[in-house]
């Protein structure tokens, strides 16, 4: 069986280990969603990951509703990403851009007062983070059929921009209750057209976007993130095993480079817990590299590899505070805890000042 420290081919990307950096929103862009120079330091510090999956990155203004998050729809954004990807590559790393449309999670403040779009006319629970503080979400309008070609074109442009910016590929964010996930799940998708109703219709937009990305930059440089188990920002499904099994089979047919799953922690040995994970069902349907994510320890991660259900593991908050995480896991070094108060701050603190091993006092 492979270990976490063995190399793996993730489509066209040759990863030196199976410890991936999960996408982490860090809010270090500008108010206009342009990447900033400190981001080059941050990502380069973490270049020992087998692969870095970038922070969620907006494909359009319509789809981005998070303060100081970054986008990749404009020439200015593309130029600002280039020094970041260069810094990662100079540190012998690999990085893909996670492409993000937030759907109903976008507050009108971000889009000139316009109504957000989603699969159906629904409202997300809770409140949105805006530049003027937290505000209740508003009801989204259903994306019209005649708007879907435009959405596909925006994903295509974002993928082309990502390659132009120096990324090694892209990941389609189809998880966590955002736009694609809103189409997938039966408690947020009430459409009666070819994108709603039975599972084969609800996975249609996922298929079309993934295929467009694959056609644009190559299937072997395209990956997808799903969150198959439980409620995600109000999005849930009554038959997750059937839904996500079908989604995985469709992505397998497209031949994407890898599939990443974010599932909740199962408290102990892999596969144990109060909720049976969906990952084993997806494993049967998807023949490419499968990456699992969510609260993994070294032991749980290796157990997932040993069981055959995972080929690699993506670490999130652990990577946030431990820039040299693969080395720490390899030698069993202590891990630095992360500080929640600085997750979304705009400065260097809690971002590029977490020390590497050689800087940690004995």
C-alpha positions as CSV (number, residue, x, y, z in Angstrom):
1,X,0.0,0.0,0.0
2,X,1.2,3.5,-0.7
3,X,2.1,5.9,2.1
4,X,1.3,9.6,2.4
5,X,4.8,10.3,1.4
6,X,4.8,8.4,-1.9
7,X,4.4,10.2,-5.2
8,X,1.1,10.1,-7.2
9,X,0.0,11.2,-10.7
10,X,-3.1,13.4,-10.4
11,X,-3.9,13.5,-14.1
12,X,-1.2,15.5,-15.7
13,X,0.3,16.7,-12.4
14,X,3.1,14.6,-10.9
15,X,2.7,15.2,-7.1
16,X,5.8,14.2,-5.0
17,X,3.6,13.2,-2.1
18,X,-0.1,12.5,-1.2
19,X,-0.5,15.3,1.2
20,X,-2.5,18.0,-0.6
21,X,-3.2,21.5,0.6
22,X,-7.0,21.9,0.6
23,X,-8.6,25.2,-0.6
24,X,-8.7,27.8,2.2
25,X,-10.4,31.1,1.9
26,X,-8.1,33.6,3.6
27,X,-9.4,37.1,2.5
28,X,-6.1,38.6,1.5
29,X,-7.1,40.1,-1.8
30,X,-8.2,43.6,-2.4
31,X,-11.7,44.9,-2.2
32,X,-11.9,44.6,-5.9
33,X,-10.9,40.9,-5.6
34,X,-7.4,41.2,-7.0
35,X,-4.6,39.0,-5.5
36,X,-1.9,40.8,-3.4
37,X,1.9,40.3,-3.2
38,X,1.8,38.7,0.3
39,X,-0.1,35.8,-1.2
40,X,3.0,34.8,-3.1
41,X,4.8,34.3,0.2
42,X,1.9,32.4,1.7
43,X,1.6,29.9,-1.1
44,X,5.4,29.5,-1.6
45,X,5.8,28.6,2.1
46,X,3.4,25.7,1.5
47,X,4.9,24.4,-1.8
48,X,6.1,21.1,-0.2
49,X,2.4,19.9,-0.5
50,X,2.0,17.3,-3.2
51,X,-0.4,19.8,-4.7
52,X,-1.8,23.1,-3.6
53,X,-5.5,23.7,-4.3
54,X,-5.9,27.5,-4.3
55,X,-8.4,29.4,-2.2
56,X,-11.8,29.5,-3.9
57,X,-11.5,32.0,-6.7
58,X,-14.4,33.8,-8.3
59,X,-15.2,33.2,-12.0
60,X,-17.3,36.4,-12.2
61,X,-18.5,39.3,-10.2
62,X,-22.0,37.7,-10.1
63,X,-20.5,34.6,-8.5
64,X,-18.3,36.1,-5.8
65,X,-19.7,37.4,-2.5
66,X,-16.9,37.2,0.1
67,X,-15.0,40.2,1.4
68,X,-11.4,40.4,0.1
69,X,-11.7,37.1,-1.8
70,X,-9.9,36.8,-5.1
71,X,-11.2,36.4,-8.6
72,X,-9.8,35.3,-12.0
73,X,-12.1,37.0,-14.6
74,X,-10.2,40.1,-15.4
75,X,-6.8,40.8,-16.9
76,X,-5.7,42.6,-13.7
77,X,-6.5,39.6,-11.7
78,X,-4.6,37.3,-14.1
79,X,-1.5,39.5,-13.9
80,X,-1.7,39.6,-10.1
81,X,-1.8,35.8,-9.9
82,X,1.3,35.3,-12.1
83,X,3.9,36.2,-9.3
84,X,2.1,33.8,-7.0
85,X,2.2,30.8,-9.3
86,X,5.8,31.7,-10.2
87,X,6.7,31.7,-6.5
88,X,5.1,28.3,-6.0
89,X,6.9,26.9,-9.0
90,X,10.2,28.4,-8.0
91,X,9.8,26.5,-4.7
92,X,9.3,23.3,-6.7
93,X,5.6,23.3,-6.0
94,X,2.4,22.7,-7.9
95,X,-0.8,24.7,-7.7
96,X,-4.3,24.5,-9.3
97,X,-7.0,27.3,-9.2
98,X,-10.3,26.4,-7.6
99,X,-13.1,28.0,-9.6
100,X,-15.9,29.4,-7.6
101,X,-19.5,30.5,-8.2
102,X,-21.3,31.0,-4.9
103,X,-24.9,31.2,-6.3
104,X,-27.4,32.2,-3.7
105,X,-24.6,32.8,-1.1
106,X,-23.8,36.1,-2.9
107,X,-25.4,39.1,-1.2
108,X,-26.8,41.9,-3.5
109,X,-24.2,44.3,-2.0
110,X,-21.5,42.6,-4.2
111,X,-23.5,42.8,-7.4
112,X,-24.8,46.3,-7.4
113,X,-28.1,45.4,-5.7
114,X,-29.0,42.7,-8.2
115,X,-30.7,39.5,-7.1
116,X,-28.3,36.5,-6.8
117,X,-28.9,33.4,-8.9
118,X,-29.3,29.8,-8.0
119,X,-30.9,26.6,-9.2
120,X,-34.3,27.8,-7.8
121,X,-35.8,30.7,-6.0
122,X,-34.5,29.8,-2.5
123,X,-32.8,31.6,0.3
124,X,-29.7,30.4,2.1
125,X,-29.9,30.2,5.9
126,X,-27.9,32.5,8.1
127,X,-26.2,35.7,7.2
128,X,-23.7,36.9,4.5
129,X,-20.3,38.4,5.2
130,X,-20.3,41.8,3.6
131,X,-18.0,44.9,3.8
132,X,-20.6,46.5,6.1
133,X,-21.0,43.5,8.4
134,X,-23.2,40.4,8.5
135,X,-26.5,40.8,6.6
136,X,-29.3,38.3,6.1
137,X,-29.2,36.4,2.8
138,X,-31.9,37.3,0.2
139,X,-33.9,35.1,-2.0
140,X,-32.1,34.1,-5.1
141,X,-33.8,33.9,-8.5
142,X,-33.7,30.7,-10.6
143,X,-31.0,30.8,-13.3
144,X,-32.8,30.8,-16.6
145,X,-32.1,28.2,-19.2
146,X,-30.9,30.9,-21.7
147,X,-28.3,32.0,-19.1
148,X,-26.6,28.6,-18.8
149,X,-24.5,29.1,-22.0
150,X,-23.2,32.3,-20.5
151,X,-22.3,30.6,-17.3
152,X,-20.5,27.9,-19.2
153,X,-18.5,30.5,-21.1
154,X,-17.6,32.2,-17.8
155,X,-16.1,28.9,-16.5
156,X,-14.3,28.5,-19.8
157,X,-12.8,31.9,-19.6
158,X,-11.8,31.4,-16.0
159,X,-10.0,28.2,-16.9
160,X,-8.2,29.9,-19.8
161,X,-7.2,32.7,-17.4
162,X,-5.9,30.2,-14.8
163,X,-3.6,28.6,-17.3
164,X,-2.5,32.1,-18.6
165,X,-1.8,33.0,-14.9
166,X,0.5,30.0,-14.5
167,X,-1.7,27.5,-12.7
168,X,-1.1,23.8,-13.4
169,X,-4.8,23.1,-13.7
170,X,-8.2,24.0,-12.2
171,X,-10.6,22.5,-9.7
172,X,-14.3,23.0,-10.1
173,X,-15.8,24.0,-6.8
174,X,-19.0,21.9,-6.8
175,X,-19.3,21.6,-3.0
176,X,-20.2,23.3,0.3
177,X,-23.6,24.6,-0.8
178,X,-22.4,26.9,-3.6
179,X,-23.8,27.2,-7.1
180,X,-23.2,23.7,-8.5
181,X,-24.1,22.1,-5.2
182,X,-27.3,24.0,-5.2
183,X,-28.2,22.4,-8.5
184,X,-27.2,18.9,-7.3
185,X,-29.3,18.7,-4.1
186,X,-33.0,18.1,-3.9
187,X,-33.7,20.6,-1.1
188,X,-32.3,23.5,-3.1
189,X,-33.2,22.4,-6.7
190,X,-36.9,22.5,-7.4
191,X,-36.7,23.0,-11.2
192,X,-39.0,21.2,-13.6
193,X,-36.8,21.5,-16.7
194,X,-33.8,19.4,-17.8
195,X,-31.7,20.6,-14.9
196,X,-34.2,19.6,-12.1
197,X,-36.1,16.6,-10.9
198,X,-34.4,13.2,-11.2
199,X,-30.8,12.8,-10.4
200,X,-29.7,12.6,-14.0
201,X,-31.1,16.1,-14.5
202,X,-29.7,17.6,-11.3
203,X,-26.2,16.5,-12.2
204,X,-26.4,17.9,-15.7
205,X,-24.9,21.3,-14.9
206,X,-22.0,19.6,-13.1
207,X,-21.4,17.5,-16.1
208,X,-21.6,20.3,-18.6
209,X,-19.2,22.6,-16.6
210,X,-16.7,19.8,-16.0
211,X,-16.8,18.8,-19.7
212,X,-16.4,22.5,-20.7
213,X,-13.3,22.8,-18.5
214,X,-11.9,19.5,-19.8
215,X,-12.4,20.6,-23.4
216,X,-10.8,23.9,-22.6
217,X,-7.6,22.9,-20.7
218,X,-7.6,19.1,-20.8
219,X,-9.4,16.6,-18.7
220,X,-6.1,15.7,-17.1
221,X,-5.7,19.2,-15.7
222,X,-9.3,19.4,-14.5
223,X,-10.5,18.3,-11.1
224,X,-13.7,18.6,-9.0
225,X,-14.6,19.1,-5.4
226,X,-17.8,17.6,-4.0
227,X,-19.2,17.6,-0.4
228,X,-21.3,14.5,-0.4
229,X,-22.4,14.1,3.2
230,X,-24.7,16.3,5.3
231,X,-25.9,19.9,5.2
232,X,-23.7,22.5,3.5
233,X,-25.0,26.0,4.0
234,X,-28.5,24.8,3.8
235,X,-28.0,22.5,0.8
236,X,-28.7,18.8,1.5
237,X,-30.1,15.8,-0.3
238,X,-32.4,13.0,0.7
239,X,-30.5,10.3,-1.3
240,X,-26.8,11.2,-1.1
241,X,-25.4,7.8,-2.0
242,X,-27.4,7.6,-5.2
243,X,-26.8,11.3,-6.1
244,X,-23.1,11.4,-5.6
245,X,-22.5,8.0,-6.9
246,X,-24.1,9.1,-10.2
247,X,-22.1,12.4,-10.1
248,X,-18.9,10.5,-9.6
249,X,-19.7,8.1,-12.5
250,X,-20.4,11.1,-14.8
251,X,-17.0,12.7,-13.8
252,X,-15.3,9.3,-14.3
253,X,-16.7,9.2,-17.9
254,X,-15.2,12.7,-18.6
255,X,-11.9,11.5,-17.3
256,X,-11.0,14.3,-14.9
257,X,-7.6,14.2,-13.3
258,X,-8.8,13.7,-9.7
259,X,-11.9,14.0,-7.5
260,X,-11.7,15.6,-4.1
261,X,-14.4,15.0,-1.4
262,X,-15.0,17.0,1.7
263,X,-16.9,14.9,4.2
264,X,-17.3,15.5,8.0
265,X,-15.1,13.8,10.6
266,X,-16.2,10.3,11.5
267,X,-14.7,10.2,15.0
268,X,-12.1,7.5,15.1
269,X,-11.2,4.7,12.6
270,X,-12.0,5.5,9.0
271,X,-15.5,4.5,8.2
272,X,-16.8,4.6,11.8
273,X,-19.1,7.1,13.2
274,X,-22.8,8.1,13.4
275,X,-23.1,8.7,9.7
276,X,-21.9,6.3,7.1
277,X,-19.6,8.1,4.7
278,X,-20.4,8.4,1.0
279,X,-16.8,8.1,-0.1
280,X,-16.9,4.2,-0.5
281,X,-19.9,4.6,-2.8
282,X,-18.0,7.2,-4.8
283,X,-14.9,5.0,-4.8
284,X,-16.8,2.3,-6.7
285,X,-18.0,4.8,-9.3
286,X,-14.8,6.8,-9.8
287,X,-11.7,5.0,-11.2
288,X,-9.3,8.0,-11.0
289,X,-7.4,9.3,-8.0
290,X,-9.8,10.0,-5.1
291,X,-8.7,12.6,-2.5
292,X,-10.5,12.8,0.9
293,X,-10.6,15.9,3.1
294,X,-11.9,16.9,6.5
295,X,-10.1,16.7,9.9
296,X,-7.6,14.0,9.1
297,X,-4.8,13.0,11.4
298,X,-1.7,11.2,10.1
299,X,-3.1,7.9,11.4
300,X,-6.6,8.4,9.9
301,X,-5.1,9.6,6.6
302,X,-2.9,6.5,6.3
303,X,-5.8,4.2,7.2
304,X,-7.8,5.8,4.4
305,X,-5.0,5.0,1.9
306,X,-4.6,1.5,3.3
307,X,-8.3,0.7,2.9
308,X,-8.1,1.8,-0.7
309,X,-10.9,4.3,-0.4
310,X,-8.5,7.2,-0.9
311,X,-5.4,7.8,-3.0
312,X,-4.4,11.0,-1.3
313,X,-5.6,13.3,1.6
314,X,-6.1,17.1,1.5
315,X,-5.3,18.9,4.7
316,X,-6.9,22.3,5.4
317,X,-6.5,24.2,8.7
318,X,-3.5,22.0,9.6
319,X,-1.7,23.5,6.5
320,X,-2.8,27.0,7.5
321,X,-0.6,27.0,10.6
322,X,2.1,24.5,9.5
323,X,3.6,25.6,6.2
324,X,5.9,22.6,6.2
325,X,3.2,20.1,7.0
326,X,4.5,17.1,5.0
327,X,7.9,17.2,6.8
328,X,6.2,17.5,10.2
329,X,3.9,14.6,9.5
330,X,6.8,12.5,8.2
331,X,8.9,12.9,11.4
332,X,6.1,13.1,13.8
333,X,6.8,16.7,14.9
334,X,4.3,18.7,16.9
335,X,1.8,20.8,15.0
336,X,1.2,24.5,15.5
337,X,-2.5,25.3,16.3
338,X,-4.2,27.8,14.0
339,X,-5.7,31.1,15.3
340,X,-9.3,31.5,14.2
341,X,-9.2,35.3,14.8
342,X,-6.8,35.8,11.9
343,X,-8.3,33.4,9.4
344,X,-9.9,36.3,7.4
345,X,-7.8,39.2,8.6
346,X,-6.1,41.3,5.9
347,X,-2.6,41.4,7.2
348,X,0.5,39.2,7.6
349,X,-0.4,38.1,11.1
350,X,-1.8,34.5,11.1
351,X,-1.0,34.3,7.4
352,X,2.7,34.3,6.6
353,X,4.1,34.4,10.1
354,X,3.5,30.8,11.1
355,X,7.0,29.3,11.5
356,X,8.6,26.4,9.7
357,X,10.3,23.7,11.8
358,X,13.8,25.2,11.8
359,X,12.3,28.4,13.2
360,X,10.4,26.6,16.1
361,X,12.1,26.8,19.5
362,X,13.2,23.4,20.7
